[in-house]
């Protein structure tokens, strides 16, 4: 009963918040239930935004360039619908009429601005010696009878300007391109879209692709698949908790706490207007990863404080008081680390940081109040459980491990230096990725459709090069010498394997010359050139297609070359390093083939995402530095010992280094999801390190400043819950590596690496550093070594 006597002596007449909560367990549980119901009501309204376009900051420079070129929201979204002959020929009269009806029905959907299709596309044909300009279909529609059908086929298949835009080169596939503005509910939009195209399948093989197709499929993976894997992951974690404590309360209560904490966090997100994004969707695994540890540390102290003879529940209050400093400080520093993301440029990253901080604080409060309240109402555990915690095999192993670490401390630090050198060598080799199509399995039908459509119709990834006449000189790009230069420049661009096709004023000249003369090349006739130029003068008055309107302006002082690009190896998008190389090549080619007096500007969506990678990279470095600074300042304010606050950062740094080494070794690029793993490494590392350091400082005082004895006692006290928590959550997170969606699988792998690395940093490298750099005596110790506060 010595513990109870000490507690009574310390409390006196002063009632602390923990004493009050311990005396009113039913009230605490009632408050928790009410808060959970209220926040659960809000959590049910959580919405998801998986559109990668929305990651782009509003003040992004490239986005402003797109706005200047007629794309009002700073980007352009497309939806492709293509048909290929299956049961019937692609030019079946009834099938084409059905295709036209479907196109009009899709155009009526909210979020669709217009379409460029096989019927309303501007077409050119030769009529004697005249160039006739009209729509591809009669009056911009599908043919109504066989006579119109025959004329339509001749016009449509004989016009090379339509190749790659609304038909394949062999004319066996035709397509419609829909320009989109914005959709609030992508899943609902795609349900309607898919129901509209269903009738086409009785005639043709139907393909669809584009932004909303990918967004909807991403949401499916992120919500449904992640939910299933989280259930399996949670079951795995529960199993390991049971094996560690052999007690149902040690399994059910920690899991219940994190589930409630997750509900609170989701509810607060809705209240603050935060959506789940491709970044924020990883918040639930983080709450499980970090939040469970608080409950496990409290339960470990709960069993350790169990007296030989239980007369009341005051020993539970003693356990809460002893561990409260650790939990409060750990949650404070972890939350500060996540809140450092508020300094980043991307709103989704800021929302992720705020939501994660909600979850961490919620789980910490639940472990200090709700969990002890439930334990107060339960019968005391069997003494065997307490013995396993105090002196079981795992506890004994940790004591022996501490002895070995102390003896081999210099060798261990040498290994740490080698890992640091390895990190410095491999870090420059880290690659970046902003193409979320790479997250999908290679056999994903949506990806296969995109590859096939790209092969048949051409790439749907445009890179635009706008050329500007010196001093805005009128009719500059009608000059024969300048047109020749631009044509040679385009031919050089086409020699790059990433550039699949070029669409421009010059390419139209060559196509129309082929129609009129049968020969490919620039017109020799000045008259034909002037006819085409007059057509372009009227072109932007006949279409709302922002991309087409950019090809040439009204006074011919500015033209835009639209390059369709793709990754020649995968058939998918060109992004990040490959796009940067292409971007550099384009600028070099401009300087080589075009007069220096011509101004130029390269712009496209891909440039936004290249810029996005740079922003995220800088944000990560800044947030990590701010996190570590905050953690250092907070711990220094508590410890008042500089080296202790500095050493706290070692497990964090080790976790970050190991993640980088693993990513480079396995060819994992840095992207929107993997960047968040840094927050996990910091969160896990600081929790374990603070738990270890607080106990070490207390043991230094109790062991009369004997470093060796203090390390042995510290590892015996803290090693078991740290190892148990890490191994359990490691096993759970490894379940995520089975995900078909690569983003989830990579996240599971890297979180697992972060868990193990920060644990090794806390249990191996931190004791070794303390053994080497610990002084004989620390005068500035924690004021209350029993409570840790």
C-alpha distance (Angstrom), angle and dihedral (degrees) to the residues before:
residue distance angle dihedral
X1 . . .
X2 3.78 . .
X3 3.84 91.3 .
X4 3.81 92.2 55.2
X5 3.79 91.2 48.5
X6 3.79 91.1 51.7
X7 3.79 90.6 48.2
X8 3.82 93.0 50.3
X9 3.78 91.1 48.1
X10 3.79 92.4 51.4
X11 3.79 95.9 44.5
X12 3.79 100.0 47.5
X13 3.79 108.1 158.3
X14 3.79 93.2 -31.1
X15 3.76 112.4 108.3
X16 3.79 113.6 -152.9
X17 3.75 124.6 -160.3
X18 3.80 90.1 -106.2
X19 3.78 92.1 52.9
X20 3.78 90.2 50.3
X21 3.78 93.4 49.4
X22 3.79 90.3 45.8
X23 3.79 89.9 53.9
X24 3.83 92.9 49.9
X25 3.82 106.3 42.5
X26 3.81 95.3 149.7
X27 3.81 91.3 52.0
X28 3.83 90.8 49.8
X29 3.81 91.1 49.9
X30 3.81 90.0 47.1
X31 3.80 92.2 51.4
X32 3.81 89.5 48.2
X33 3.80 91.9 50.9
X34 3.81 92.8 48.7
X35 3.83 92.6 47.9
X36 3.79 90.1 47.5
X37 3.79 92.7 51.0
X38 3.81 93.0 47.6
X39 3.81 95.5 44.7
X40 3.81 89.9 39.7
X41 3.80 88.3 58.6
X42 3.80 89.2 55.7
X43 3.83 92.4 40.9
X44 3.81 89.8 59.1
X45 3.81 87.1 65.7
X46 3.81 95.3 57.0
X47 3.80 112.3 135.5
X48 3.77 131.6 -156.7
X49 3.79 129.0 -132.4
X50 3.80 110.0 -172.6
X51 3.81 95.2 161.6
X52 3.78 107.4 123.5
X53 3.83 89.9 -157.7
X54 3.79 88.9 70.9
X55 3.79 91.0 63.4
X56 3.79 89.4 73.2
X57 3.83 112.7 101.9
X58 3.79 115.7 -116.8
X59 3.80 91.9 -123.1
X60 3.80 94.9 48.2
X61 3.81 109.5 143.5
X62 3.81 95.6 -139.8
X63 3.79 89.9 48.3
X64 3.79 89.3 56.1
X65 3.81 89.7 53.0
X66 3.81 89.8 54.7
X67 3.79 89.8 50.2
X68 3.80 89.1 53.1
X69 3.80 89.4 55.2
X70 3.79 93.4 56.0
X71 3.82 103.6 -87.0
X72 3.78 100.5 124.5
X73 3.81 99.9 -161.4
X74 3.79 93.3 43.4
X75 3.80 96.1 -104.8
X76 3.77 139.7 53.9
X77 3.79 127.8 -127.5
X78 3.77 125.7 -162.8
X79 3.78 135.9 -167.3
X80 3.80 118.1 -160.7
X81 3.80 125.2 -155.8
X82 3.81 115.7 -176.7
X83 3.80 133.1 176.1
X84 3.79 129.8 -160.9
X85 3.79 128.7 -171.3
X86 3.78 113.2 -91.1
X87 3.79 117.4 142.0
X88 3.78 90.0 6.4
X89 3.79 138.0 23.8
X90 3.81 113.2 -83.9
X91 3.83 88.4 -117.5
X92 3.79 94.1 55.7
X93 3.82 107.0 144.6
X94 3.80 96.3 -135.1
X95 3.80 92.1 42.3
X96 3.82 92.8 52.3
X97 3.79 90.6 50.8
X98 3.80 89.5 50.8
X99 3.83 88.7 49.3
X100 3.81 89.9 53.0
X101 3.84 92.0 50.4
X102 3.80 91.3 49.6
X103 3.82 90.9 49.5
X104 3.81 91.6 53.3
X105 3.82 91.3 47.0
X106 3.80 90.9 51.7
X107 3.82 91.0 47.3
X108 3.82 87.4 57.2
X109 3.81 92.2 59.5
X110 3.79 118.5 104.9
X111 3.78 109.1 -101.9
X112 3.83 96.6 33.7
X113 3.78 114.7 108.9
X114 3.80 102.7 179.6
X115 3.77 143.2 -42.0
X116 3.78 137.5 -124.4
X117 3.78 104.4 -149.2
X118 3.84 142.1 161.7
X119 3.79 91.1 -88.0
X120 3.82 106.5 44.4
X121 3.83 97.9 36.6
X122 3.78 115.8 118.7
X123 3.81 108.6 -107.4
X124 3.81 135.7 -170.7
X125 3.77 128.4 -148.4
X126 3.78 138.4 165.7
X127 3.79 118.8 -111.4
X128 3.78 106.6 -177.5
X129 3.78 104.0 -58.5
X130 3.79 93.6 -22.9
X131 3.80 129.8 95.6
X132 3.78 109.5 -132.5
X133 3.80 119.1 -157.7
X134 3.80 118.8 -163.4
X135 3.77 142.9 126.3
X136 3.81 116.4 -67.4
X137 3.79 91.9 -119.9
X138 3.80 123.2 50.9
X139 3.80 104.8 -83.8
X140 3.80 88.7 -11.4
X141 3.79 94.3 -63.2
X142 3.81 140.1 97.7
X143 3.81 117.6 -79.0
X144 3.80 114.8 -90.1
X145 3.82 100.0 -157.0
X146 3.79 140.1 15.4
X147 3.80 93.5 -92.7
X148 3.80 90.9 56.9
X149 3.80 89.3 42.4
X150 3.81 93.3 57.3
X151 3.81 91.8 48.3
X152 3.79 90.5 46.6
X153 3.80 93.1 51.8
X154 3.83 91.5 50.9
X155 3.79 92.6 49.1
X156 3.78 96.1 41.0
X157 3.80 98.7 46.2
X158 3.79 94.7 39.5
X159 3.80 96.9 56.5
X160 3.83 112.0 87.8
X161 3.83 91.2 -169.0
X162 3.81 89.0 72.4
X163 3.81 94.0 56.5
X164 3.78 111.6 111.6
X165 3.76 94.4 9.4
X166 3.82 105.2 65.4
X167 3.80 103.5 -7.3
X168 3.78 141.0 35.2
X169 3.77 119.7 -113.1
X170 3.82 91.6 -102.0
X171 3.85 91.1 44.3
X172 3.82 91.5 -127.1
X173 3.80 91.6 117.3
X174 3.80 126.0 47.3
X175 3.78 127.7 -175.5
X176 3.78 147.2 -172.4
X177 3.80 122.8 -141.2
X178 3.80 116.9 -151.7
X179 3.79 120.1 -160.1
X180 3.79 110.9 -144.7
X181 3.79 133.8 -157.7
X182 3.79 110.5 -171.7
X183 3.81 139.2 -38.8
X184 3.80 124.2 -159.0
X185 3.82 96.9 -161.2
X186 3.79 110.2 32.5
X187 3.80 94.6 -179.3
X188 3.81 92.3 54.1
X189 3.81 91.1 45.0
X190 3.82 92.0 52.9
X191 3.80 91.6 46.5
X192 3.80 89.0 56.9
X193 3.80 91.9 42.6
X194 3.81 92.7 50.9
X195 3.80 92.0 47.9
X196 3.82 90.3 51.8
X197 3.81 94.6 52.1
X198 3.81 94.2 45.5
X199 3.86 94.3 91.1
X200 3.82 89.9 57.7
X201 3.80 90.5 64.7
X202 3.80 91.7 72.7
X203 3.82 87.6 66.0
X204 3.80 107.6 26.4
X205 3.75 148.6 18.2
X206 3.81 101.1 -99.3
X207 3.80 126.8 -150.1
X208 3.78 129.0 -175.0
X209 3.77 130.6 -175.6
X210 3.77 141.4 155.6
X211 3.77 143.4 93.6
X212 3.80 99.5 -46.5
X213 3.81 93.0 45.5
X214 3.80 89.6 56.2
X215 3.80 93.9 41.0
X216 3.81 93.2 52.5
X217 3.80 92.7 46.6
X218 3.80 90.2 47.9
X219 3.80 89.8 53.6
X220 3.80 89.4 52.3
X221 3.79 92.1 53.6
X222 3.78 93.2 41.8
X223 3.80 96.4 49.0
X224 3.80 110.4 25.5
X225 3.81 100.7 30.1
X226 3.80 94.7 39.5
X227 3.81 90.5 48.8
X228 3.81 92.2 53.5
X229 3.79 92.4 47.1
X230 3.80 91.9 47.0
X231 3.80 89.7 55.6
X232 3.81 90.4 51.7
X233 3.78 90.2 44.2
X234 3.80 91.6 50.9
X235 3.80 92.0 50.0
X236 3.79 89.4 52.0
X237 3.80 91.1 50.5
X238 3.82 91.5 48.7
X239 3.80 91.1 51.8
X240 3.79 92.5 53.9
X241 3.80 91.6 46.5
X242 3.78 89.3 54.6
X243 3.79 92.0 48.9
X244 3.79 89.2 50.3
X245 3.82 98.9 48.9
X246 3.81 103.1 17.0
X247 3.79 87.3 -142.4
X248 3.81 130.9 111.0
X249 3.80 92.4 -144.4
X250 3.80 89.7 58.3
X251 3.79 88.0 54.6
X252 3.78 105.0 38.9
X253 3.82 101.1 38.1
X254 3.83 98.8 53.1
X255 3.78 90.3 46.2
X256 3.81 91.8 46.8
X257 3.80 89.7 50.6
X258 3.81 94.5 53.5
X259 3.80 91.6 45.0
X260 3.80 90.3 53.8
X261 3.80 89.6 44.0
X262 3.80 89.9 52.5
X263 3.82 91.0 50.7
X264 3.80 90.2 50.1
X265 3.79 91.0 49.1
X266 3.83 93.9 48.8
X267 3.81 90.2 47.0
X268 3.79 91.9 51.5
X269 3.81 89.5 48.1
X270 3.80 90.4 57.2
X271 3.82 91.4 46.3
X272 3.82 90.2 52.0
X273 3.83 92.1 44.2
X274 3.81 95.8 -112.3
X275 3.82 120.2 151.8
X276 3.78 129.5 -157.0
X277 3.80 107.2 -104.5
X278 3.78 134.9 179.3
X279 3.82 84.2 -84.2
X280 3.81 99.6 37.0
X281 3.82 93.9 50.3
X282 3.80 86.6 78.3
X283 3.81 91.2 64.4
X284 3.86 95.2 90.9
X285 3.84 93.9 56.1
X286 3.80 88.1 47.6
X287 3.79 92.7 53.5
X288 3.80 89.1 51.5
X289 3.79 91.0 45.5
X290 3.79 97.4 48.7
X291 3.81 104.9 20.8
X292 3.78 97.8 56.6
X293 3.80 91.9 59.9
X294 3.83 92.5 66.7
X295 3.81 92.2 56.8
X296 3.81 92.0 44.9
X297 3.81 92.3 51.9
X298 3.80 90.4 49.3
X299 3.81 92.2 48.3
X300 3.79 89.8 48.8
X301 3.82 89.4 55.3
X302 3.81 89.7 42.7
X303 3.80 91.2 59.7
X304 3.80 92.9 40.3
X305 3.83 92.4 55.0
X306 3.81 94.8 48.3
X307 3.86 106.5 126.7
X308 3.79 123.1 -138.7
X309 3.79 90.2 -112.1
X310 3.78 119.2 30.4
X311 3.81 116.1 -149.9
X312 3.82 100.4 158.7
X313 3.79 141.4 -12.1
X314 3.77 98.7 -89.4
X315 3.77 91.7 106.5
X316 3.81 87.2 65.3
X317 3.82 89.2 57.5
X318 3.80 88.0 50.5
X319 3.80 90.1 54.2
X320 3.81 91.5 48.6
X321 3.79 91.5 49.7
X322 3.79 92.1 49.5
X323 3.79 95.6 50.3
X324 3.82 98.2 32.7
X325 3.79 94.0 87.2
X326 3.77 91.1 53.4
X327 3.81 94.3 47.7
X328 3.80 94.6 43.6
X329 3.79 94.1 47.7
X330 3.79 93.6 42.5
X331 3.81 93.3 49.0
X332 3.81 91.6 44.5
X333 3.80 93.3 52.9
X334 3.81 93.1 42.3
X335 3.81 91.7 49.5
X336 3.81 89.3 47.2
X337 3.80 88.4 53.2
X338 3.79 91.9 53.6
X339 3.79 93.0 42.3
X340 3.79 88.3 56.4
X341 3.82 84.4 74.0
X342 3.80 86.5 72.3
X343 3.81 85.9 79.5
X344 3.82 92.3 61.6
X345 3.79 125.8 104.0
X346 3.80 98.9 -123.6
X347 3.79 117.8 81.1
X348 3.83 90.9 -150.5
X349 3.80 90.7 56.4
X350 3.79 90.5 48.9
X351 3.80 90.2 49.8
X352 3.80 90.0 49.4
X353 3.80 91.1 52.2
X354 3.80 92.5 48.9
X355 3.83 93.7 46.1
X356 3.81 92.1 48.1
X357 3.81 90.4 49.6
X358 3.83 88.2 52.6
X359 3.79 89.6 53.4
X360 3.81 95.0 47.1
X361 3.80 95.1 48.4
X362 3.81 90.5 44.8
X363 3.81 93.1 52.5
X364 3.82 92.1 45.7
X365 3.82 92.5 51.8
X366 3.80 91.7 46.5
X367 3.80 91.5 51.3
X368 3.82 91.6 51.7
X369 3.80 98.7 42.9
X370 3.79 115.5 11.9
X371 3.80 96.6 40.9
X372 3.85 95.7 49.7
X373 3.82 89.4 45.3
X374 3.81 90.7 56.7
X375 3.80 91.1 44.2
X376 3.81 89.2 53.3
X377 3.80 89.5 61.2
X378 3.79 94.9 46.8
X379 3.80 124.3 81.8
X380 3.78 115.8 -100.4
X381 3.81 113.9 -87.1
X382 3.78 122.3 -107.2
X383 3.77 115.1 -86.2
X384 3.81 89.2 -120.0
X385 3.81 89.7 69.6
X386 3.80 90.8 52.4
X387 3.81 91.2 48.0
X388 3.79 91.3 52.4
X389 3.81 89.8 54.2
X390 3.81 95.9 43.9
X391 3.78 101.5 40.7
X392 3.78 109.6 -3.5
X393 3.83 124.4 134.7
X394 3.81 93.4 -88.6
X395 3.80 91.9 50.2
X396 3.82 90.8 48.6
X397 3.79 89.9 48.6
X398 3.80 90.8 54.2
X399 3.81 90.4 53.4
X400 3.80 91.4 52.3
X401 3.79 90.2 45.6
X402 3.80 90.1 55.9
X403 3.81 90.4 54.0
X404 3.80 91.3 51.5
X405 3.81 92.2 47.3
X406 3.78 91.8 51.4
X407 3.81 91.5 50.5
X408 3.81 94.2 46.0
X409 3.80 96.8 36.6
X410 3.82 96.0 124.8
X411 3.81 93.0 48.0
X412 3.82 89.7 49.8
X413 3.78 91.8 51.2
X414 3.81 88.9 49.2
X415 3.81 88.8 56.1
X416 3.81 89.4 50.0
X417 3.81 90.3 53.1
X418 3.82 90.3 50.5
X419 3.80 90.4 52.2
X420 3.81 89.8 49.6
X421 3.81 90.8 52.1
X422 3.82 90.5 48.0
X423 3.79 90.0 51.8
X424 3.81 92.2 50.9
X425 3.82 90.1 50.8
X426 3.82 98.3 47.5
X427 3.82 100.0 36.3
X428 3.84 94.4 81.3
X429 3.82 87.7 56.7
X430 3.82 92.9 62.2
X431 3.79 111.2 123.3
X432 3.81 129.5 -151.9
X433 3.77 133.0 -136.3
X434 3.78 132.0 -173.1
X435 3.82 97.0 164.8
X436 3.79 104.2 105.4
X437 3.83 90.3 -170.6
X438 3.80 85.8 80.7
X439 3.81 88.1 66.8
X440 3.80 91.0 68.5
X441 3.81 124.0 85.9
X442 3.79 113.6 -99.2
X443 3.82 89.5 -120.1
X444 3.79 93.0 53.0
X445 3.86 104.5 128.5
X446 3.79 91.1 -136.7
X447 3.82 91.4 56.8
X448 3.80 92.3 43.9
X449 3.81 89.9 51.3
X450 3.79 90.9 51.7
X451 3.80 92.2 50.5
X452 3.81 91.1 48.8
X453 3.80 93.9 46.3
X454 3.79 90.3 48.7
X455 3.80 90.2 53.0
X456 3.80 93.6 47.6
X457 3.80 103.3 35.8
X458 3.77 103.5 18.4
X459 3.78 133.2 -107.5
X460 3.78 122.2 -40.2
X461 3.80 92.5 -154.8
X462 3.82 108.9 96.8
X463 3.78 126.6 -163.3
X464 3.78 112.0 -169.3
X465 3.80 127.1 -153.6
X466 3.80 114.3 -166.3
X467 3.80 115.7 -161.6
X468 3.81 119.8 -161.1
X469 3.79 127.3 -159.7
X470 3.80 117.3 -122.4
X471 3.80 109.4 -92.4
X472 3.84 89.1 -1.4
X473 3.82 88.1 -75.7
X474 3.81 110.7 -164.2
X475 3.85 118.3 -117.9
X476 3.80 89.3 6.1
X477 3.81 93.8 138.3
X478 3.81 92.3 49.8
X479 3.80 90.1 66.9
X480 3.81 110.8 112.1
X481 3.82 94.7 -134.3
X482 3.79 92.7 50.0
X483 3.81 91.9 47.4
X484 3.81 88.7 51.8
X485 3.82 90.7 50.8
X486 3.79 92.1 49.5
X487 3.82 91.1 48.4
X488 3.81 91.9 52.0
X489 3.80 89.3 47.2
X490 3.82 90.5 53.5
X491 3.80 92.2 49.0
X492 3.79 89.3 53.3
X493 3.82 90.2 50.4
X494 3.81 90.0 52.7
X495 3.80 89.7 56.5
X496 3.80 88.8 69.5
X497 3.84 109.1 90.9
X498 3.81 90.7 -136.8
X499 3.82 92.7 60.5
X500 3.80 108.1 78.9
X501 3.80 100.9 173.4
X502 3.80 142.6 -7.7
X503 3.79 126.2 -139.4
X504 3.79 116.6 -169.5
X505 3.78 145.7 123.5
X506 3.79 88.0 -86.5
X507 3.81 93.9 50.5
X508 3.82 89.2 50.4
X509 3.80 89.0 53.3
X510 3.81 90.0 53.7
X511 3.82 93.4 46.0
X512 3.81 93.3 48.5
X513 3.79 90.7 46.6
X514 3.81 87.3 55.1
X515 3.82 90.0 51.9
X516 3.79 92.6 49.8
X517 3.82 101.6 37.2
X518 3.79 105.2 17.4
X519 3.81 90.8 -122.0
X520 3.77 127.3 107.2
X521 3.80 114.7 -127.3
X522 3.78 143.5 67.4
X523 3.82 115.3 -41.9
X524 3.77 116.1 -97.0
X525 3.79 88.9 -158.4
X526 3.79 114.4 86.0
X527 3.79 87.8 -157.6
X528 3.81 93.6 60.9
X529 3.80 90.4 49.0
X530 3.80 90.9 53.3
X531 3.82 92.0 48.4
X532 3.81 90.2 53.7
X533 3.80 91.9 45.7
X534 3.81 91.1 52.8
X535 3.78 88.9 50.5
X536 3.79 90.9 55.1
X537 3.79 89.7 49.5
X538 3.81 88.0 62.5
X539 3.77 95.5 35.6
X540 3.80 98.2 88.7
X541 3.81 89.4 50.4
X542 3.82 90.9 56.6
X543 3.81 99.3 47.0
X544 3.79 138.6 42.3
X545 3.80 90.3 -156.9
X546 3.81 100.4 128.5
X547 3.80 92.0 -160.1
X548 3.82 93.1 53.0
X549 3.80 92.1 45.8
X550 3.81 90.1 59.4
X551 3.81 95.4 60.2
X552 3.81 92.9 90.8
X553 3.79 134.3 -10.8
X554 3.79 128.3 -127.9
X555 3.81 98.0 -93.3
X556 3.84 95.9 37.6
X557 3.79 92.6 -118.7
X558 3.81 92.8 121.1
X559 3.79 133.7 37.7
X560 3.78 133.3 177.4
X561 3.79 126.0 -145.7
X562 3.80 111.4 -150.9
X563 3.83 110.2 -153.0
X564 3.81 119.0 -167.4
X565 3.79 106.7 -147.7
X566 3.79 136.4 -178.7
X567 3.77 140.7 166.1
X568 3.83 102.7 -88.2
X569 3.82 91.6 -151.8
X570 3.81 100.5 49.4
X571 3.80 102.6 20.5
X572 3.80 88.4 -129.4
X573 3.79 133.1 101.9
X574 3.77 127.1 -41.0
X575 3.77 108.3 -127.0
X576 3.77 145.7 162.9
X577 3.80 114.2 -16.5
X578 3.82 94.1 12.0
X579 3.78 90.8 48.5
X580 3.80 91.5 45.7
X581 3.83 88.4 54.5
X582 3.82 90.1 48.9
X583 3.80 91.0 46.5
X584 3.81 90.3 51.8
X585 3.81 91.1 46.5
X586 3.81 91.8 52.0
X587 3.79 92.6 53.0
X588 3.81 91.6 47.4
X589 3.82 90.8 49.4
X590 3.80 91.2 49.7
X591 3.78 90.4 54.8
X592 3.81 91.4 48.2
X593 3.82 101.3 45.1
X594 3.79 106.1 27.9
X595 3.81 130.3 63.0
X596 3.78 112.6 -94.3
X597 3.80 90.0 -124.2
X598 3.82 91.6 68.8
X599 3.79 114.4 95.8
X600 3.79 117.6 -140.5
X601 3.80 141.3 -167.5
X602 3.82 128.9 -174.5
X603 3.79 114.2 -153.5
X604 3.81 138.2 164.9
X605 3.80 143.7 123.9
X606 3.79 91.6 -87.9
X607 3.80 89.8 61.4
X608 3.79 88.1 56.3
X609 3.79 90.6 55.6
X610 3.79 92.6 44.7
X611 3.78 86.5 54.3
X612 3.81 88.3 44.8
X613 3.81 90.5 57.3
X614 3.79 90.0 52.4
X615 3.80 91.1 48.5
X616 3.81 92.5 49.2
X617 3.79 91.8 47.0
X618 3.81 91.7 52.5
X619 3.80 91.1 43.0
X620 3.78 91.3 53.0
X621 3.80 93.5 51.3
X622 3.80 91.2 46.3
X623 3.81 95.1 46.2
X624 3.82 92.1 47.3
X625 3.80 91.4 50.7
X626 3.82 92.1 46.2
X627 3.83 90.5 46.6
X628 3.77 92.6 52.3
X629 3.79 91.9 45.2
X630 3.82 91.2 51.1
X631 3.80 91.6 47.1
X632 3.79 91.0 48.4
X633 3.81 93.4 49.6
X634 3.82 93.7 45.9
X635 3.80 94.2 48.2
X636 3.79 92.2 43.4
X637 3.79 88.4 53.8
X638 3.82 88.1 55.7
X639 3.83 103.0 35.2
X640 3.81 98.2 34.1
X641 3.84 86.1 -155.6
X642 3.80 115.8 111.1
X643 3.80 98.0 -153.7
X644 3.81 93.6 49.5
X645 3.79 91.7 54.0
X646 3.80 89.8 46.5
X647 3.81 93.9 48.1
X648 3.81 90.1 51.6
X649 3.81 86.3 70.5
X650 3.83 94.3 57.7
X651 3.85 97.3 82.7
X652 3.82 88.8 46.7
X653 3.79 92.7 51.1
X654 3.80 91.5 44.5
X655 3.80 91.0 52.6
X656 3.81 91.6 50.4
X657 3.81 92.1 47.7
X658 3.80 93.6 49.4
X659 3.80 91.7 49.3
X660 3.78 90.4 53.4
X661 3.82 92.4 47.6
X662 3.82 92.0 49.4
X663 3.82 92.5 46.4
X664 3.80 92.4 52.1
X665 3.82 92.3 43.3
X666 3.82 93.0 52.3
X667 3.81 96.0 36.6
X668 3.81 93.5 -114.4
X669 3.81 109.9 159.3
X670 3.78 125.7 -142.2
X671 3.80 109.3 -104.8
X672 3.81 143.5 146.3
X673 3.81 93.4 -65.5
X674 3.80 102.5 37.3
X675 3.79 90.8 50.9
X676 3.80 88.1 65.9
X677 3.81 91.1 59.4
X678 3.79 88.3 76.5
X679 3.80 87.7 66.4
X680 3.81 89.4 52.5
X681 3.80 92.2 50.5
X682 3.78 90.7 50.3
X683 3.80 93.6 44.5
X684 3.80 95.8 48.4
X685 3.78 94.2 38.9
X686 3.78 96.5 51.1
X687 3.83 93.8 45.9
X688 3.80 93.9 53.4
X689 3.80 94.2 39.0
X690 3.81 93.7 51.3
X691 3.79 91.6 47.1
X692 3.80 88.9 51.8
X693 3.80 96.0 43.5
X694 3.80 96.1 48.5
X695 3.77 90.7 51.7
X696 3.80 91.4 45.1
X697 3.81 92.5 53.7
X698 3.78 90.4 49.7
X699 3.80 91.5 48.3
X700 3.81 91.7 48.7
X701 3.78 87.6 60.6
X702 3.80 94.5 43.5
X703 3.83 93.9 45.1
X704 3.80 92.5 50.7
X705 3.80 91.2 -109.3
X706 3.82 94.5 -58.1
X707 3.81 100.7 152.1
X708 3.81 95.8 -161.0
X709 3.80 94.3 50.1
X710 3.79 91.3 43.2
X711 3.81 91.6 53.6
X712 3.81 92.1 48.7
X713 3.79 92.2 49.5
X714 3.81 92.1 44.5
X715 3.78 94.7 52.2
X716 3.81 90.6 45.9
X717 3.80 89.1 54.1
X718 3.81 101.5 38.9
X719 3.79 106.1 20.6
X720 3.78 95.4 76.1
X721 3.84 98.6 55.1
X722 3.82 91.9 40.0
X723 3.80 92.8 50.8
X724 3.80 93.8 41.4
X725 3.79 93.7 49.3
X726 3.80 92.9 45.8
X727 3.80 96.9 46.8
X728 3.80 92.4 45.8
X729 3.80 95.6 49.4
X730 3.82 90.8 39.7
X731 3.79 89.3 58.9
X732 3.80 90.5 46.9
X733 3.79 94.5 48.6
X734 3.80 92.0 47.9
X735 3.80 87.2 63.2
X736 3.81 86.9 68.3
X737 3.81 89.9 63.1
X738 3.82 86.9 73.4
X739 3.81 89.6 66.4
X740 3.79 116.3 120.4
X741 3.80 89.1 -144.3
X742 3.79 103.8 82.4
X743 3.80 94.3 -148.0
X744 3.83 91.8 61.3
X745 3.82 92.9 42.7
X746 3.81 93.3 50.6
X747 3.80 91.0 45.9
X748 3.82 90.2 53.1
X749 3.80 91.7 49.1
X750 3.79 95.8 47.4
X751 3.81 94.0 44.4
X752 3.81 87.2 52.4
X753 3.80 89.8 51.4
X754 3.82 90.1 48.1
X755 3.82 91.4 50.4
X756 3.79 94.9 50.8
X757 3.80 94.0 40.1
X758 3.79 95.8 51.3
X759 3.82 90.2 44.7
X760 3.81 90.0 53.0
X761 3.79 88.8 46.2
X762 3.81 90.6 53.3
X763 3.81 100.3 39.9
X764 3.82 99.9 35.7
X765 3.80 114.7 18.8
X766 3.80 98.9 34.2
X767 3.86 93.7 54.3
X768 3.81 89.8 46.0
X769 3.81 90.9 52.6
X770 3.79 91.2 47.6
X771 3.79 89.8 49.4
X772 3.81 91.3 53.5
X773 3.79 102.1 36.0
X774 3.82 100.7 29.3
X775 3.79 112.7 116.2
X776 3.80 123.4 -133.6
X777 3.78 91.6 -105.6
X778 3.79 136.3 14.5
X779 3.78 113.2 -153.9
X780 3.80 96.8 -177.8
X781 3.77 102.7 67.2
X782 3.76 129.6 154.2
X783 3.79 109.6 -73.0
X784 3.83 95.3 -128.7
X785 3.81 109.2 34.1
X786 3.80 91.4 -178.2
X787 3.77 98.4 57.8
X788 3.76 99.4 25.8
X789 3.82 93.3 -131.4
